[in-house]
Amino acid sequence: MEMLLSGNEAFARGVYEHGGEFASAYPGTPSTEILETLARQCKADVYCEWSINEKVALEVAVGASWGGARAIAAMKHVGVNVAADPLMTLAYTGVGAGLILVSADDPSLHSSQNEQDNRFYGKFASIPVLEPSDSQESLDFVKDAFEISEKFDTPVLFRVTTRIAHSKGLVKIGERRTVEHAGFEKNIAKYVMMPVFAIVRHKMVIERLEALKRFAETTHLNTVEMGDTKVGVISGSVAYQYAKEVLPGASFLKLGLSYPLPMNKIIDFASKVDRLIVVEELEPFYEEQILAVGIPCEGKKFFSNFMELNVERVREGFIEAGALPKSTALPKQAQENVLPRPPALCPGCPHRGLMMALKKCGVNITGDIGCYTLAALPPLETIDTCLCMGASINHAFGIEKAKKTKKKTVAVIGDSTFLHSGITGLANVVYNRGTQTTIIVDNRITAMTGGQDHPGTSKTLMGEPTHAIDLVQLVKALGVEHVRTVDPFDQKTTLAVLKEEIERDAPSVVITTKPCVLFPSKLKPATKFHVLLEKCTACGACFRIGCPAITASSEKNEKGRAKSQIDLELCTGCTLCFQVCPEEAIQELKK
């Protein structure tokens, strides 16, 4: 039987078919759908959870593996940075049942803050890296990953990219097959990484890597496809698909196991072709290792490590390399002039009300990972920093302690992000006698990645009711004495509370209390607003709040400036435009 599946859906199916019993993750594009698919389709056989962060996700998956269950932990590429602490020592301890760590990399930063190439984590930790090139391999390679993990007593890094994760293809599916493993067995020398045991295990890691190198030479994951011997191409992941489409007649060495590389197979392949070209996305991971053993090859000078590849970029690279004649270049397509569509906060987003109030406070605003980061863009332009999950609180504290700026600094962080990695930062502020105000924008969901639950929402990934963390009580337990809650749509009160807390000479927390307008289901507005054009003076105050529901009308004032209008299909009745209009031209629409 065949099904049309994305790479993420196919991977989830592979976990089900090949005996997976445990799956954990923290949601992050482009990995999120793996756990959502498992929870929706396979929860009778596979336990699924949203963990509080990626470090926890990997650690509980390790526990499940040691406890005898085939396990996976899934996360986006920057999530592996969070999980790197346990990962590096996990390479020493090894596993129980098979354990897969999914790294969903994001070339071109479609929804990320960087373009890092996580194949290097495999080399760093001395663990194998598998890279599927389509949806079918995303399913099939799960079996190989579990078997490699168990045979070599190692975690396996399963690296996909946005295009593999989200593109769809026909996939042959099968039945579920389980593999029995014993439960947890006491083994202090294997699982307790004190120096006396870790030094022995490090030797084992070195010996295991040599065994994996021998395995890489014979596995079906690395295949040779001989064609025209003028050009030999080494490639893997989605880059292989692009190269194969552009240069179908060439000879290929396709890498499914991308670390460790099959160097003897590469040497043999290189000897059979006149020229060796490496096509890979992002960093020269293959190329550097191949050059390091003295095999002449070319790659990154033709295929940039900036942004993701596509068929056209690969075609241009082969033309530049002389592997294709210039006549094969496609004609440049005419560029259409279209209006720019920058990302914006949704109509009715509670973050907008907070940012409008903060803009009047004259403060530095350190931001975090979440929808509210969009307030860095015009017309709000309020968020001043964004680095990584949980950093906003620490940035604000550092700016305060630097004592180089007269303006006060406040931190803004979302509810899911605060639980992910903000708690420790706030505890540090209290412990080290900071005086900053931290604002937790509690919209009751993990909104930016698609509306997933978290420990503050009272429901698990599998739909079970659970305890919801009370943010007010939590921050008080950390030692914050001054905790306020505000409705961000009430501009007068929000502004008054912010000013009072910002001037306080003690740490304080302000928590906004309006839910995301989209999740779990779109809120239905009780009222909508419209513009009385005869009263509108085109002052632009309503435009400056950045609501997509407010647009320019065809009517103009005496100076030729367009008056505003409100799209009633988009209006959520949040009242913010009503509150800022100095002419009272925006009024509630009577039913």
Buried (B, 14 or more C-beta within 10 A) or exposed (E): EEBEBBBBBBBBBBBBBBBBBBBBBBBBBBBBBBBBBBBBBBBEBBBBBBBBBBBBBBBBBBBBBBBBBBBBBBBBBBBBBBBBEBBBEBBBBBBBBBBBBBBBBBBBEEBBBEBBBBBBBBBBBBBBBBBBBBBBBBBBBBBBBBBBBBEBBBBBBBBBBBBBBBBBBEBEBBEBEEBEBEEEEEEEEBBEBEEEBBEEBBEBBEEBBEEBBEBBBEBEBBEBEEBBEEBBBBBBBBBBBBBBEBBEEBBBBBBBBBBBBBBEBBEEBBEEBEBBBBBBBBBBBBBBBBBEEEBEBBBBEBBEBEEBBBBEBBBBBBBEBEBBEEEEEEEEEEEEEEEEEEEBBBBBBBBBBBBBBBBEBEBBBBBBBBBBBBBBBEBBEBBBBBBBBBBBBBBBBEBBEEEEEEEBBBBBBBBBBBBBBBBEBBBBBBEEEBBBBBBBBBBBBBBBBBBBBBBBBEBBBBEEEEEBBEBBEBBBEBEBEBBBBBEBBBBEBBBEBBBBBBEBEBBBBBBBBBBBBBBEEEBEBEBBBBBEBEEBBBBEBBBBBBBBBBEBBEBEEEEEEBBBBBBEEBBBBBBBBBBBBEEEBBEEEEE
